[in-house]
Amino acid sequence: MDNTRTTSKIQELTYELKIKDVMIKNIKTVNSEMSICSLGDFLKKNRITGVPVVNEDELVGLISIEDFINCIKNQDKDAIINDKMTTNIETLYEDEPLVHAITKFDKSGFGRFPIISRKNKKLVGIITKSDIIRGILKKLETAYHDEEERRYRASHIFNDIVADEVFFKFQYDVEAKNFDKAGEAATGLKKTLYRLGLSPEIVRRAAISTYEAEINIVSYTDGGKITAYLEPHQIRIVITDIGPGIPDVEKAMKPGFSNAPGWIRELGFGAGMGLPNIKKFTDKMTLRSTVAKGTRLVIIIKLSDYRNGD
Amino acid sequence: MKLIKIQELLEAEAVTGKYDPEIEIEIGCSSDLMSEILAYGKPNSVLLTSLNNIQVINTANVADIGVVCFVMGKIPDDKMINLAKINNITLLTTILTTFESCGRLYKNGLKSCSYLD
Protein backbone atom coordinates (compact mmCIF):
# COMPACT_ATOMS: atom_id res chain seq x y z
CA MET A 1 0.00 0.00 0.00
CA ASP A 2 2.70 2.40 1.07
CA ASN A 3 4.62 1.72 -2.09
CA THR A 4 1.64 2.55 -4.30
CA ARG A 5 1.16 5.86 -2.56
CA THR A 6 4.78 6.86 -2.96
CA THR A 7 4.75 5.93 -6.60
CA SER A 8 1.76 8.09 -7.34
CA LYS A 9 3.36 11.00 -5.48
CA ILE A 10 6.38 10.62 -7.73
CA GLN A 11 4.12 10.42 -10.74
CA GLU A 12 2.41 13.61 -9.67
CA LEU A 13 5.73 15.35 -9.32
CA THR A 14 6.72 14.38 -12.84
CA TYR A 15 3.79 16.47 -14.03
CA GLU A 16 4.14 19.29 -11.54
CA LEU A 17 7.86 19.80 -12.02
CA LYS A 18 8.99 21.47 -15.21
CA ILE A 19 12.24 20.61 -16.96
CA LYS A 20 13.67 24.00 -16.09
CA ASP A 21 13.20 23.19 -12.38
CA VAL A 22 15.67 20.32 -12.49
CA MET A 23 17.95 20.91 -15.49
CA ILE A 24 21.54 22.02 -15.17
CA LYS A 25 21.59 25.68 -16.18
CA ASN A 26 25.20 26.59 -15.82
CA ILE A 27 26.36 24.48 -18.73
CA LYS A 28 29.74 24.05 -20.38
CA THR A 29 29.80 23.93 -24.16
CA VAL A 30 32.49 23.26 -26.76
CA ASN A 31 33.11 24.53 -30.28
CA SER A 32 32.98 22.06 -33.16
CA GLU A 33 36.55 22.94 -34.18
CA MET A 34 38.00 21.64 -30.91
CA SER A 35 40.26 18.61 -31.30
CA ILE A 36 39.26 15.27 -29.86
CA CYS A 37 42.36 15.26 -27.67
CA SER A 38 41.40 18.56 -26.08
CA LEU A 39 37.88 17.24 -25.62
CA GLY A 40 39.27 14.46 -23.42
CA ASP A 41 40.97 17.01 -21.19
CA PHE A 42 37.88 19.19 -21.18
CA LEU A 43 35.57 16.36 -20.04
CA LYS A 44 38.08 15.27 -17.42
CA LYS A 45 38.57 18.77 -16.07
CA ASN A 46 34.84 19.43 -15.80
CA ARG A 47 34.01 15.90 -14.61
CA ILE A 48 31.29 15.46 -17.19
CA THR A 49 30.57 12.66 -19.67
CA GLY A 50 29.14 14.66 -22.52
CA VAL A 51 28.78 18.21 -23.72
CA PRO A 52 26.68 20.22 -26.21
CA VAL A 53 28.54 21.56 -29.25
CA VAL A 54 27.71 25.21 -29.86
CA ASN A 55 28.94 27.45 -32.67
CA GLU A 56 28.15 31.14 -32.31
CA ASP A 57 25.24 30.62 -29.97
CA GLU A 58 23.71 27.89 -32.12
CA LEU A 59 23.42 24.32 -30.92
CA VAL A 60 24.94 22.10 -33.62
CA GLY A 61 25.51 18.76 -31.92
CA LEU A 62 26.35 16.67 -28.90
CA ILE A 63 29.56 14.87 -28.11
CA SER A 64 30.08 12.32 -25.35
CA ILE A 65 32.88 10.43 -23.67
CA GLU A 66 31.85 7.43 -25.73
CA ASP A 67 32.72 9.29 -28.94
CA PHE A 68 36.04 10.18 -27.35
CA ILE A 69 36.79 6.58 -26.40
CA ASN A 70 35.93 5.37 -29.91
CA CYS A 71 38.38 7.87 -31.37
CA ILE A 72 41.16 6.65 -29.11
CA LYS A 73 40.32 3.04 -29.93
CA ASN A 74 40.52 3.77 -33.64
CA GLN A 75 43.68 5.82 -33.12
CA ASP A 76 41.90 8.75 -34.73
CA LYS A 77 43.81 11.33 -32.71
CA ASP A 78 43.72 14.16 -35.24
CA ALA A 79 39.96 14.25 -35.50
CA ILE A 80 38.03 17.30 -34.45
CA ILE A 81 34.66 17.34 -32.70
CA ASN A 82 32.89 18.25 -35.92
CA ASP A 83 33.78 14.83 -37.43
CA LYS A 84 32.57 12.77 -34.48
CA MET A 85 29.70 14.58 -32.87
CA THR A 86 26.07 13.49 -33.04
CA THR A 87 24.22 16.02 -35.15
CA ASN A 88 20.88 14.29 -35.12
CA ILE A 89 19.99 15.70 -31.72
CA GLU A 90 16.70 15.68 -29.93
CA THR A 91 15.84 18.57 -27.67
CA LEU A 92 13.21 19.43 -25.12
CA TYR A 93 11.68 22.77 -24.18
CA GLU A 94 12.40 24.16 -20.73
CA ASP A 95 8.68 24.64 -19.97
CA GLU A 96 7.68 21.02 -20.64
CA PRO A 97 6.76 18.83 -17.68
CA LEU A 98 9.40 16.46 -16.42
CA VAL A 99 7.41 13.46 -17.57
CA HIS A 100 8.21 14.34 -21.19
CA ALA A 101 11.91 14.04 -20.48
CA ILE A 102 11.35 10.71 -18.73
CA THR A 103 9.38 9.34 -21.68
CA LYS A 104 12.03 10.56 -24.08
CA PHE A 105 14.86 8.96 -22.14
CA ASP A 106 12.94 5.74 -22.05
CA LYS A 107 12.25 5.68 -25.77
CA SER A 108 15.53 6.97 -27.16
CA GLY A 109 18.20 5.45 -24.96
CA PHE A 110 20.16 8.74 -25.04
CA GLY A 111 22.02 9.77 -21.91
CA ARG A 112 21.23 13.49 -22.06
CA PHE A 113 19.07 16.03 -23.82
CA PRO A 114 19.90 19.67 -24.50
CA ILE A 115 17.12 21.97 -23.29
CA ILE A 116 16.13 24.95 -25.39
CA SER A 117 13.96 27.99 -24.81
CA ARG A 118 10.59 27.96 -26.54
CA LYS A 119 10.94 31.64 -27.38
CA ASN A 120 14.27 31.84 -29.19
CA LYS A 121 15.23 28.15 -29.48
CA LYS A 122 18.56 28.93 -27.75
CA LEU A 123 20.29 26.40 -25.53
CA VAL A 124 19.44 27.08 -21.89
CA GLY A 125 20.39 23.86 -20.13
CA ILE A 126 20.97 20.15 -20.22
CA ILE A 127 19.23 17.27 -18.51
CA THR A 128 20.33 13.75 -17.57
CA LYS A 129 18.52 11.01 -15.68
CA SER A 130 20.39 11.87 -12.50
CA ASP A 131 19.16 15.48 -12.73
CA ILE A 132 15.60 14.12 -12.80
CA ILE A 133 16.17 11.91 -9.77
CA ARG A 134 17.82 14.77 -7.90
CA GLY A 135 14.98 17.16 -8.79
CA ILE A 136 12.28 14.75 -7.67
CA LEU A 137 14.07 13.90 -4.45
CA LYS A 138 14.64 17.53 -3.65
CA LYS A 139 10.95 18.16 -4.12
CA LEU A 140 9.95 15.23 -1.97
CA GLU A 141 11.73 17.04 0.86
CA THR A 142 12.12 13.96 2.92
CA ALA A 143 14.10 14.00 6.09
CA TYR A 144 15.86 10.85 4.98
CA HIS A 145 17.24 12.15 1.77
CA ASP A 146 20.06 9.62 1.54
CA GLU A 147 17.89 6.65 2.25
CA GLU A 148 15.36 7.78 -0.34
CA GLU A 149 18.08 8.10 -2.90
CA ARG A 150 19.07 4.50 -2.32
CA ARG A 151 15.51 3.29 -2.34
CA TYR A 152 14.45 5.05 -5.52
CA ARG A 153 17.34 4.36 -7.79
CA ALA A 154 17.04 5.55 -11.33
CA SER A 155 15.85 2.24 -12.73
CA HIS A 156 13.21 1.91 -10.07
CA ILE A 157 11.57 5.26 -10.73
CA PHE A 158 11.72 4.85 -14.46
CA ASN A 159 10.12 1.42 -14.31
CA ASP A 160 7.27 2.65 -12.17
CA ILE A 161 6.42 5.55 -14.38
CA VAL A 162 6.83 4.24 -17.87
CA ALA A 163 5.80 0.64 -17.29
CA ASP A 164 2.20 0.68 -18.45
CA GLU A 165 2.00 4.04 -20.25
CA VAL A 166 -0.86 5.17 -18.03
CA PHE A 167 0.17 7.81 -15.56
CA PHE A 168 -3.11 8.45 -13.85
CA LYS A 169 -6.50 6.90 -13.69
CA PHE A 170 -9.55 8.61 -12.24
CA GLN A 171 -12.82 6.86 -11.74
CA TYR A 172 -16.25 8.20 -10.95
CA ASP A 173 -19.54 6.40 -10.47
CA VAL A 174 -22.51 8.25 -11.92
CA GLU A 175 -25.97 7.75 -10.45
CA ALA A 176 -29.03 7.50 -12.66
CA LYS A 177 -31.60 10.32 -12.47
CA ASN A 178 -29.70 12.19 -9.75
CA PHE A 179 -29.50 15.68 -11.21
CA ASP A 180 -28.15 17.24 -8.02
CA LYS A 181 -25.01 15.19 -8.31
CA ALA A 182 -24.67 15.42 -12.09
CA GLY A 183 -21.53 17.34 -12.95
CA GLU A 184 -19.47 16.13 -10.01
CA ALA A 185 -17.39 13.78 -12.14
CA ALA A 186 -16.68 16.41 -14.81
CA THR A 187 -15.84 19.18 -12.34
CA GLY A 188 -13.75 16.79 -10.25
CA LEU A 189 -11.79 15.69 -13.31
CA LYS A 190 -11.32 19.31 -14.35
CA LYS A 191 -9.82 20.23 -10.99
CA THR A 192 -7.41 17.29 -11.07
CA LEU A 193 -6.24 17.94 -14.62
CA TYR A 194 -5.58 21.60 -13.79
CA ARG A 195 -3.61 20.62 -10.75
CA LEU A 196 -1.43 18.39 -12.92
CA GLY A 197 -0.53 21.39 -15.03
CA LEU A 198 -2.32 20.60 -18.28
CA SER A 199 -3.14 23.56 -20.49
CA PRO A 200 -6.46 25.35 -19.77
CA GLU A 201 -7.78 24.65 -23.28
CA ILE A 202 -7.15 20.90 -22.99
CA VAL A 203 -8.70 20.84 -19.52
CA ARG A 204 -11.73 22.76 -20.79
CA ARG A 205 -12.30 20.35 -23.67
CA ALA A 206 -11.96 17.33 -21.38
CA ALA A 207 -14.32 18.88 -18.82
CA ILE A 208 -17.02 19.88 -21.31
CA SER A 209 -17.08 16.50 -23.07
CA THR A 210 -17.07 14.59 -19.79
CA TYR A 211 -19.87 16.80 -18.50
CA GLU A 212 -22.09 16.12 -21.52
CA ALA A 213 -21.42 12.39 -21.18
CA GLU A 214 -22.20 12.56 -17.48
CA ILE A 215 -25.50 14.36 -18.15
CA ASN A 216 -26.34 11.59 -20.63
CA ILE A 217 -25.73 8.87 -18.05
CA VAL A 218 -27.88 10.68 -15.50
CA SER A 219 -30.66 11.46 -17.98
CA TYR A 220 -31.03 8.33 -20.05
CA THR A 221 -29.44 5.33 -18.35
CA ASP A 222 -29.71 3.17 -15.29
CA GLY A 223 -26.32 4.40 -14.06
CA GLY A 224 -22.75 4.19 -15.21
CA LYS A 225 -19.11 4.89 -14.74
CA ILE A 226 -16.60 7.42 -16.05
CA THR A 227 -12.93 6.46 -16.11
CA ALA A 228 -10.30 8.90 -17.31
CA TYR A 229 -6.76 7.83 -18.14
CA LEU A 230 -3.97 10.35 -18.47
CA GLU A 231 -1.51 8.85 -20.92
CA PRO A 232 1.75 10.30 -22.29
CA HIS A 233 0.17 11.99 -25.30
CA GLN A 234 -3.54 11.97 -24.66
CA ILE A 235 -6.42 11.89 -22.23
CA ARG A 236 -8.62 8.84 -22.79
CA ILE A 237 -12.04 8.89 -21.17
CA VAL A 238 -14.16 5.77 -21.10
CA ILE A 239 -17.85 6.23 -20.30
CA THR A 240 -19.92 3.12 -19.75
CA ASP A 241 -23.45 2.54 -18.56
CA ILE A 242 -25.57 -0.45 -17.68
CA GLY A 243 -28.37 0.20 -20.16
CA PRO A 244 -30.85 0.47 -21.70
CA GLY A 245 -28.66 1.16 -24.76
CA ILE A 246 -29.22 3.27 -27.87
CA PRO A 247 -31.31 1.60 -30.63
CA ASP A 248 -29.97 3.77 -33.46
CA VAL A 249 -26.53 5.24 -32.80
CA GLU A 250 -26.37 7.07 -36.12
CA LYS A 251 -29.64 8.83 -35.38
CA ALA A 252 -28.49 9.69 -31.86
CA MET A 253 -25.39 11.37 -33.25
CA LYS A 254 -27.45 13.75 -35.43
CA PRO A 255 -27.47 17.29 -34.05
CA GLY A 256 -30.93 18.12 -32.77
CA PHE A 257 -32.13 14.55 -32.42
CA SER A 258 -33.54 13.98 -28.98
CA ASN A 259 -36.05 11.82 -27.22
CA ALA A 260 -35.48 13.52 -23.90
CA PRO A 261 -38.42 13.57 -21.52
CA GLY A 262 -39.73 16.92 -20.31
CA TRP A 263 -37.92 16.92 -16.99
CA ILE A 264 -34.53 16.84 -18.70
CA ARG A 265 -35.47 19.73 -20.97
CA GLU A 266 -36.60 21.75 -17.97
CA LEU A 267 -33.13 21.31 -16.53
CA GLY A 268 -31.48 22.89 -19.57
CA PHE A 269 -30.50 19.78 -21.53
CA GLY A 270 -32.09 17.30 -23.90
CA ALA A 271 -31.82 19.40 -27.05
CA GLY A 272 -29.96 16.75 -29.00
CA MET A 273 -26.62 18.48 -28.64
CA GLY A 274 -24.86 16.25 -26.16
CA LEU A 275 -23.18 13.73 -28.47
CA PRO A 276 -22.43 16.33 -31.20
CA ASN A 277 -20.85 18.51 -28.51
CA ILE A 278 -18.68 15.66 -27.31
CA LYS A 279 -17.57 15.10 -30.89
CA LYS A 280 -16.81 18.80 -31.30
CA PHE A 281 -14.50 18.97 -28.29
CA THR A 282 -12.60 15.71 -28.73
CA ASP A 283 -10.11 14.35 -31.23
CA LYS A 284 -11.68 10.93 -31.47
CA MET A 285 -14.91 9.43 -30.26
CA THR A 286 -16.15 5.86 -30.49
CA LEU A 287 -19.68 4.94 -29.50
CA ARG A 288 -20.91 1.37 -29.21
CA SER A 289 -24.27 0.42 -27.88
CA THR A 290 -26.26 -2.73 -27.39
CA VAL A 291 -29.92 -2.44 -26.56
CA ALA A 292 -30.78 -3.85 -23.12
CA LYS A 293 -27.08 -4.10 -22.27
CA GLY A 294 -25.56 -0.66 -22.31
CA THR A 295 -23.42 1.87 -24.06
CA ARG A 296 -19.67 2.39 -24.17
CA LEU A 297 -18.31 5.73 -25.29
CA VAL A 298 -14.57 6.27 -25.62
CA ILE A 299 -13.23 9.76 -26.21
CA ILE A 300 -9.68 10.87 -26.84
CA ILE A 301 -8.22 14.32 -26.38
CA LYS A 302 -4.69 14.69 -27.69
CA LEU A 303 -2.18 16.68 -25.71
CA SER A 304 -0.69 18.01 -28.95
CA ASP A 305 -0.48 21.66 -27.93
CA TYR A 306 1.47 20.46 -24.97
CA ARG A 307 4.22 18.68 -26.87
CA ASN A 308 5.59 20.75 -29.63
CA GLY A 309 6.53 18.85 -32.74
CA ASP A 310 4.44 15.78 -32.09
CA MET B 1 -16.20 45.61 -20.40
CA LYS B 2 -15.53 45.81 -16.68
CA LEU B 3 -17.66 43.63 -14.43
CA ILE B 4 -18.82 46.67 -12.45
CA LYS B 5 -20.14 48.22 -15.67
CA ILE B 6 -22.09 45.05 -16.45
CA GLN B 7 -23.63 45.12 -13.00
CA GLU B 8 -24.59 48.78 -13.42
CA LEU B 9 -26.08 48.34 -16.89
CA LEU B 10 -28.17 45.39 -15.74
CA GLU B 11 -29.10 47.06 -12.43
CA ALA B 12 -28.05 43.72 -11.01
CA GLU B 13 -27.26 42.52 -7.56
CA ALA B 14 -24.22 40.33 -6.86
CA VAL B 15 -25.52 37.31 -4.95
CA THR B 16 -22.08 35.80 -4.43
CA GLY B 17 -21.00 38.88 -2.51
CA LYS B 18 -17.97 41.02 -3.18
CA TYR B 19 -16.05 40.60 -6.41
CA ASP B 20 -13.23 42.34 -8.20
CA PRO B 21 -15.02 45.15 -10.11
CA GLU B 22 -12.09 45.53 -12.49
CA ILE B 23 -12.45 42.05 -14.02
CA GLU B 24 -12.61 42.42 -17.80
CA ILE B 25 -15.39 40.50 -19.52
CA GLU B 26 -14.91 40.25 -23.27
CA ILE B 27 -17.92 38.35 -24.50
CA GLY B 28 -21.58 37.80 -23.70
CA CYS B 29 -23.73 34.74 -24.32
CA SER B 30 -27.28 33.84 -23.46
CA SER B 31 -29.31 30.66 -23.50
CA ASP B 32 -31.47 28.49 -21.31
CA LEU B 33 -30.04 25.45 -23.03
CA MET B 34 -26.82 24.55 -21.32
CA SER B 35 -25.60 22.44 -24.24
CA GLU B 36 -25.62 25.58 -26.37
CA ILE B 37 -23.45 27.35 -23.85
CA LEU B 38 -21.11 24.36 -23.75
CA ALA B 39 -20.96 24.33 -27.53
CA TYR B 40 -20.16 27.95 -28.21
CA GLY B 41 -19.64 29.76 -24.90
CA LYS B 42 -16.19 31.26 -24.53
CA PRO B 43 -13.85 31.55 -21.58
CA ASN B 44 -13.93 34.98 -19.94
CA SER B 45 -17.55 35.70 -20.76
CA VAL B 46 -20.81 36.52 -19.01
CA LEU B 47 -23.73 34.12 -19.32
CA LEU B 48 -27.29 35.49 -19.15
CA THR B 49 -29.91 32.87 -18.43
CA SER B 50 -33.33 32.36 -16.97
CA LEU B 51 -32.54 28.76 -16.11
CA ASN B 52 -32.06 28.47 -12.38
CA ASN B 53 -30.54 25.19 -11.24
CA ILE B 54 -27.22 23.70 -10.15
CA GLN B 55 -26.34 22.68 -13.72
CA VAL B 56 -25.96 26.35 -14.67
CA ILE B 57 -23.08 26.57 -12.20
CA ASN B 58 -21.55 23.29 -13.42
CA THR B 59 -21.83 24.51 -17.01
CA ALA B 60 -20.11 27.80 -16.17
CA ASN B 61 -17.44 25.87 -14.29
CA VAL B 62 -16.52 23.38 -17.02
CA ALA B 63 -16.73 26.03 -19.77
CA ASP B 64 -14.57 28.54 -17.84
CA ILE B 65 -17.32 31.16 -17.75
CA GLY B 66 -16.58 33.53 -14.89
CA VAL B 67 -19.86 35.44 -14.55
CA VAL B 68 -23.48 34.28 -14.65
CA CYS B 69 -26.43 36.68 -14.49
CA PHE B 70 -29.89 35.29 -13.76
CA VAL B 71 -32.62 37.34 -15.42
CA MET B 72 -36.21 38.17 -14.45
CA GLY B 73 -35.42 38.35 -10.77
CA LYS B 74 -34.41 34.70 -10.39
CA ILE B 75 -32.33 34.06 -7.32
CA PRO B 76 -30.06 30.99 -7.12
CA ASP B 77 -30.32 28.80 -4.01
CA ASP B 78 -27.64 28.49 -1.34
CA LYS B 79 -26.18 25.32 -2.82
CA MET B 80 -25.65 27.06 -6.16
CA ILE B 81 -24.19 30.14 -4.48
CA ASN B 82 -21.74 28.01 -2.47
CA LEU B 83 -20.66 26.00 -5.50
CA ALA B 84 -20.14 29.24 -7.45
CA LYS B 85 -18.05 30.73 -4.65
CA ILE B 86 -15.83 27.63 -4.43
CA ASN B 87 -15.21 27.83 -8.17
CA ASN B 88 -14.69 31.56 -8.26
CA ILE B 89 -17.76 32.29 -10.37
CA THR B 90 -19.60 35.58 -9.80
CA LEU B 91 -23.39 35.31 -9.76
CA LEU B 92 -25.58 38.33 -10.49
CA THR B 93 -29.34 38.65 -10.60
CA THR B 94 -31.37 41.24 -12.47
CA ILE B 95 -35.04 42.06 -12.67
CA LEU B 96 -34.71 42.72 -16.43
CA THR B 97 -35.80 40.24 -19.10
CA THR B 98 -33.30 38.25 -21.15
CA PHE B 99 -34.03 40.43 -24.17
CA GLU B 100 -33.45 43.71 -22.39
CA SER B 101 -30.38 42.45 -20.51
CA CYS B 102 -28.71 41.29 -23.71
CA GLY B 103 -29.78 44.49 -25.48
CA ARG B 104 -28.27 46.78 -22.90
CA LEU B 105 -24.93 44.96 -22.87
CA TYR B 106 -24.75 44.68 -26.65
CA LYS B 107 -25.67 48.34 -27.16
CA ASN B 108 -22.84 49.31 -24.84
CA GLY B 109 -20.26 47.36 -26.80
CA LEU B 110 -20.09 43.88 -25.28
CA LYS B 111 -19.38 41.39 -28.06
CA SER B 112 -21.45 38.32 -28.75
CA CYS B 113 -19.84 34.93 -29.10
CA SER B 114 -20.38 33.45 -32.50
CA TYR B 115 -21.40 29.85 -32.73
CA LEU B 116 -19.58 29.63 -36.02
CA ASP B 117 -16.04 29.64 -34.64
Contacts between the chains, C-beta under 8 A, distances in Angstrom:
chain1	res1	chain2	res2	distance
A	179	B	53	7.6
A	179	B	54	7.5
A	179	B	55	7.1
A	180	B	54	6.2
A	180	B	79	7.9
A	182	B	55	6.6
A	182	B	58	7.3
A	183	B	54	7.2
A	183	B	55	6.3
A	183	B	58	3.3
A	183	B	61	7.7
A	183	B	62	7.6
A	186	B	58	7.0
A	186	B	62	5.4
A	187	B	58	6.0
A	187	B	61	5.3
A	187	B	62	6.4
A	187	B	87	7.5
A	190	B	61	7.1
A	190	B	62	6.0
A	200	B	43	7.4
A	200	B	64	7.0
A	204	B	43	6.9
A	204	B	62	7.2
A	204	B	63	6.8
A	204	B	64	5.4
A	207	B	61	7.7
A	207	B	62	3.8
A	207	B	63	7.8
A	208	B	38	5.1
A	208	B	62	5.2
A	208	B	63	6.0
A	210	B	62	7.8
A	211	B	38	6.9
A	211	B	58	6.6
A	211	B	59	7.4
A	211	B	62	4.7
A	212	B	35	6.9
A	212	B	38	6.5
A	215	B	55	7.6
A	267	B	51	7.8
A	267	B	53	5.9
A	267	B	55	5.9
A	268	B	32	6.1
A	268	B	33	6.0
A	268	B	34	4.0
A	268	B	35	7.8
A	268	B	51	4.6
A	268	B	53	6.9
A	268	B	55	5.5
A	268	B	56	6.9
A	268	B	59	7.5
A	269	B	33	7.5
A	269	B	34	5.9
A	269	B	35	6.0
A	269	B	55	7.3
A	271	B	33	5.0
A	271	B	35	5.5
A	271	B	36	7.3
A	273	B	33	7.4
A	273	B	35	3.6
A	273	B	36	6.8
A	273	B	38	7.8
A	273	B	39	6.1
A	274	B	35	6.1
A	276	B	39	7.8
A	277	B	35	5.8
A	277	B	38	5.5
A	277	B	39	5.2
A	280	B	39	6.5
